């Protein structure tokens, strides 16, 4: 009787080990662990992109009326990686940090929206995925036009309509110069980010 009981216990232990092993190897459990790992990587990359947005804005060329910089690239990329909500949060965080800590000009909520649109636009575009380069060119152009429109509202309110119109040609020239550069850099950085982690 004791021998049978011992065999029964050994058999039950073997079954428990098999169950535990199968749970560890189950695809759903593996995918959950991968998702947790990817989430940590994603948060780390978003933090880097936020900091990069602040740094690039700090080293931009221009004044309160126009700006030559590549600060919008990491913010657009943040939206592509994490979606429109997190992209907007990263963009807003970058603008608030720069505006309150480094900007020589008073912080403006209107100008903050010009930053947020880049993060949100990248997130909206990410729903489709970067499959066609020409579509990325179109999205970057439309986002640039929208940001310029919001900037124009700010300039009109603080400097007057005639001043805004007078500055519009140089701002449009900067937009056209930055357009292909921004698009190609976003495309290149997005491909590099895919090597770091698979998009969820």
Secondary structure, DSSP 8 states (H G I E B T S, - for coil): -HHHHHHHHHHHHHHHHHHHHHHHH-HHHHHHHHHHHHHHHHHHHHHHHHHHHHHHHHT-EE-SS-EE--HHHHHHHHHHHH-HHHHHHHHHHHHHHHHHHT-SS---HHHHHHHHHHHHHHHHHHTT-S--HHHHHHHHHHHHHHHHHHHHHHHHHHH-HHHHHHHHHHHHHHHHHHHHHHHHHHHHHHHHHHHHS---
